[in-house]
Amino acid sequence: MTITITAFQRSPDGGRGLSRDTRVRWALEEVGQPYEVRLVSFRAMKEPAHLALHPFGQIPTYEEGDLVLFETGSIVFHIAERHAGLLPDDANARARAITWMFAAINTVEPPILELANARLLEGDKPWSKERLPLVEDRVRDRLKPLSARLGSADWLDGGFSAGDLMMVSVLLRLKSSGILDGYPNLAAYVARGEARPAYKRAFDAQLAVYTGKPPTG
């Protein structure tokens, strides 16, 4: 059955790989599964046809036969469970990898998204200058223990897994902030994720949507 995902017709991130469909593309590339992409406009995302796939009118969605999924964590988990390459065979290691997936989207990502909103949507507010350092500190409160846990290892728990895919995807949002530079091992961790061939293919595919140019690889 053909896998079809949805993505922004015009990505608001300018093709920098921050749009959430990149996570799903990356997972599919890691496990070697072909997929098709249906591009949707912001207007179409709020219309009944798309809302039937994603009740909150967002992207991405995932369609495979009669199965329809939304939320990147759920989609990546489904891909990882169904295809080899993103979850370890050992039951305990598999459970830990899944735990890191949840940690990425439930613990680490919320303050990072709060920071993005504070800078992009609230930067002109009179209280923004006072609030921004507080939000940045909340991000650092998550990065410090994550950095300590990673240490000098390449990945969070043995080999690369869906947990790393989700964590790197979350941390990528910090690259332009400069905050990640304060944690060299995390910056190197993100760079290792970006260097993976599967990530490069996913990134190029998402960039091609924005630029209108076909991927080079």
C-alpha positions in Angstrom: 0.0 0.0 0.0 1.3 3.5 -0.9 2.1 5.7 2.0 1.0 9.3 1.6 1.9 12.2 3.9 0.8 15.8 3.9 3.0 18.8 4.0 2.8 22.6 3.7 2.4 23.8 0.2 4.5 26.8 1.2 6.6 25.9 4.3 6.7 28.8 6.8 10.2 27.7 7.9 11.7 28.6 4.5 12.7 25.0 3.8 15.0 24.8 6.8 13.8 21.3 7.9 11.8 22.6 10.9 8.4 21.8 9.4 7.1 18.7 11.2 6.7 16.7 8.0 10.5 16.5 7.9 10.4 14.2 10.9 8.1 11.8 9.1 10.1 12.0 5.9 13.2 11.3 7.9 11.7 8.2 9.6 10.5 6.8 6.2 13.9 7.4 4.7 15.6 5.6 7.6 13.5 2.5 7.1 13.7 2.7 3.3 10.0 3.1 2.7 8.8 5.0 -0.4 6.1 7.6 0.1 4.1 10.2 -1.7 3.5 13.8 -0.5 0.3 15.7 -0.9 0.9 19.4 -0.5 -1.8 21.5 1.3 -2.3 25.2 1.6 -3.1 26.9 4.8 -6.7 27.4 3.6 -7.0 23.7 2.7 -5.8 22.7 6.1 -9.0 24.1 7.6 -11.4 22.6 5.1 -13.5 19.5 5.8 -11.4 17.1 3.7 -8.2 17.8 5.6 -10.0 18.1 9.0 -11.2 14.5 8.4 -7.6 13.5 8.5 -6.3 15.9 11.2 -9.0 17.3 13.5 -6.8 20.2 14.5 -6.1 21.3 10.9 -2.4 20.8 10.9 0.3 18.8 9.1 1.6 16.2 8.7 -0.9 13.4 8.3 -0.1 9.8 7.3 -2.3 7.6 5.1 -1.7 3.9 4.4 -4.7 2.0 3.1 -7.5 2.5 5.6 -5.1 3.8 8.3 -5.0 7.5 8.9 -2.7 9.0 11.6 -1.8 12.5 12.8 0.8 13.8 15.3 4.4 13.2 14.4 5.2 11.2 17.6 2.4 8.7 16.7 3.4 8.5 13.1 7.1 8.0 13.7 6.2 5.4 16.4 4.0 3.5 13.9 6.8 3.6 11.2 9.4 2.4 13.7 7.2 -0.5 14.9 6.2 -1.6 11.5 9.7 -1.4 9.8 13.1 -2.4 11.0 15.8 0.2 11.6 14.5 2.6 14.2 13.8 0.5 17.3 16.2 -2.1 18.8 15.4 -5.8 18.8 16.1 -6.1 22.6 12.8 -5.5 24.5 14.4 -3.3 27.2 16.4 -1.2 24.7 13.2 -0.8 22.6 11.3 0.5 25.6 14.0 2.9 26.4 14.1 4.2 22.8 10.3 4.8 23.0 10.8 6.6 26.3 13.2 9.0 24.6 10.6 9.6 21.9 8.2 10.7 24.6 10.9 12.7 26.4 11.6 14.6 23.2 8.1 15.7 22.5 6.7 16.0 26.0 9.6 17.3 28.1 12.2 18.9 25.8 10.1 20.4 23.0 7.5 22.5 25.0 9.9 25.1 26.3 11.6 25.2 22.9 8.3 26.0 21.2 7.6 28.5 23.9 10.9 30.2 23.1 10.0 30.3 19.4 6.7 31.9 20.2 8.2 34.4 22.5 10.6 35.5 19.8 8.4 35.4 16.8 5.0 36.3 18.1 5.6 38.3 21.2 8.8 40.2 20.4 7.0 43.4 20.0 5.2 43.2 23.3 6.3 45.7 26.0 7.0 42.8 28.4 8.9 40.7 26.0 12.4 41.8 27.1 11.7 40.8 30.7 10.0 37.5 29.8 12.5 36.3 27.2 15.4 35.5 29.6 12.9 33.5 31.8 11.8 31.4 28.8 15.5 30.8 27.7 16.2 29.6 31.2 13.4 27.1 31.0 15.0 25.7 27.8 18.4 25.5 29.6 16.7 23.6 32.4 15.9 20.9 29.9 19.2 21.0 28.0 21.5 20.7 31.1 20.3 17.2 32.2 20.0 16.1 28.6 23.6 17.1 28.0 24.7 15.3 31.2 22.8 12.2 30.2 24.3 12.1 26.6 27.8 12.8 27.8 30.3 11.7 25.2 28.1 9.1 23.6 27.0 9.4 20.0 23.4 8.6 20.7 21.1 8.5 23.7 21.0 4.8 24.3 23.4 2.7 22.2 22.7 2.9 18.5 20.7 5.5 16.6 16.9 5.0 17.2 13.6 6.7 16.8 14.3 8.4 20.2 17.3 10.1 18.6 15.4 11.0 15.5 12.7 12.8 17.6 15.2 14.4 19.9 17.4 15.8 17.1 14.3 17.1 15.3 13.3 19.0 18.5 16.8 20.4 19.1 17.1 21.6 15.6 14.7 24.4 16.4 17.4 25.9 18.7 20.2 26.2 16.1 19.4 29.8 15.2 19.0 30.8 18.9 22.6 30.3 19.9 21.5 28.5 23.1 22.7 25.1 21.8 26.2 26.5 21.5 26.4 26.4 25.3 26.2 22.6 25.1 28.9 21.4 22.7 28.0 17.7 23.0 24.4 18.4 22.1 25.4 20.6 19.2 27.6 17.7 18.0 24.7 15.3 18.6 22.4 17.4 16.3 25.2 17.6 13.7 25.5 13.8 13.7 21.7 13.5 13.1 21.9 16.0 10.2 24.8 14.1 8.7 22.8 10.9 8.3 22.0 10.2 4.7 18.3 9.6 5.5 18.1 13.0 7.1 19.8 14.7 4.2 17.3 13.1 1.8 14.4 14.2 4.0 15.8 17.7 4.3 16.3 18.1 0.5 12.8 16.8 -0.2 11.3 19.4 2.2 13.6 22.2 0.8 12.5 21.3 -2.7 8.9 22.1 -1.9 9.9 25.6 -0.8 12.4 26.3 -3.6 10.6 24.5 -6.4 13.8 22.8 -7.3 14.0 18.9 -7.3 16.2 17.3 -4.7 19.9 16.8 -5.8 20.4 13.5 -4.1 
